[in-house]
């Protein structure tokens, strides 16, 4: 085996990635024994400890396994992954929104402690830096001259906005704190953006399928929707979007371009640029939900639509709910040319977001721990993604198709068309398992045979058991 170490990265990762590539290319086949730790050490010119680290990393991803007194063997090849779900093209028309009853049913169980919960799209608490955040909370109380009992600035804590402006630099933005509005989570940011650019009765273009919370926001504001088909890998069909703009009186568009919920798709940067050119050409405000943008598995963060916005037509929304502290409800929006209207709406809705969480998170971001945490979180989520897909390929019918996200923490499964995923959801609850039925991600019944599974929890025997039982239920319902 040729040397596979390059400069600039940890040696064990270089070795692990090289072996992973050899497995992917079937040079090392499933069942093959890998070089011993000592032989790998000699071949690669690395220490025995580094060789062990490389094998531990691959073992964590489920690609190899250790056999007592025998060594390491290839366990899985990513080329064995299930097929990718098809692009379903819904009949494009204006629709009233009504999925609340089904969503409410799913939400009734979403935080239940006695469930193996695949429906809750959130990172497990064990993956979050609780102790470090707690120290920042104590620091906030002790260092703040008003003990965090006062109202914050309407746009949010000044230091927090500065830190978020620095985060935004990662995707190419050059902002100041004055460009940013702090909100209580990403959904509040999106609600204010929708209110700023639409009124009751207007029509909004959205992706299909998309996060059910977006439908709930539309319904509460009395808006109609036009669903645009999406590829499970590359996201929104831009040709279909442009046709919809010409056919309907679309007042705004809402997209989740990076690691869409529920499909996990990531729109290529070139497509994002083209999307911004389209909305600028037709003067259609674009509300961009980038809540998963930092949770990428590759080496580079995806760009945002806002990166390519030169006329302030993109209203950018994000939060730390999916990456750091879900319960702290720290979100923000960059309103572009609509910022003044958003400021007005914020003053009506609530005077400011909670002070203590803003001050604490500002401190946490300022001490430089967030980047380190994100690196660990991305690594964990990537490993979990692979392990979940491996279990699905083993326990579900062969006809099951699974998305292959390059970030985020949700999988989109396309099952046999005989399957009613809402009935599957009900049946799974009897076994203390919760999934999100595909029907709640669209106003149309096109996704009734699909489900969304979150891999936010580490892969444990309980998780494997849940996927095994779920696979058995799917097989039974497919007969």
Secondary structure by P-SEA (a helix, b strand, c coil): ccccccccccaaaaaaaaaaaaaaacccccccccccaaaaaaaacccaaaaaaaaaaaaaaccccccccccbbbcccccccccccccccccccbbbbcaaaaaaaaacccccccccccccccccccccaaaaaaaaaaaaaacccccccccccccccaaaaaaaaaaacccccccccccccccccaaaaaaaaaaacccccbbbbbcccccaaaaaaaaaabbbbbbbbbccccccaaaaaaaaaaccccccccccccccccccccccaaaaaaaaaaaaaabbbbbbbcccccccccccccccccccccccccccccccccccccccbbbbbbcccaaaaaaaaaaaaccccccaaaaaaaaaaaacaaaaaaaaaaaaaaaaaaaaaaaaaccccccbbbbbccccbbbbbbcccccaaaaaaaaaaaacbbbbbccccccccccccbbbbbccccccaaaaaaaaaaaaaaaaaac
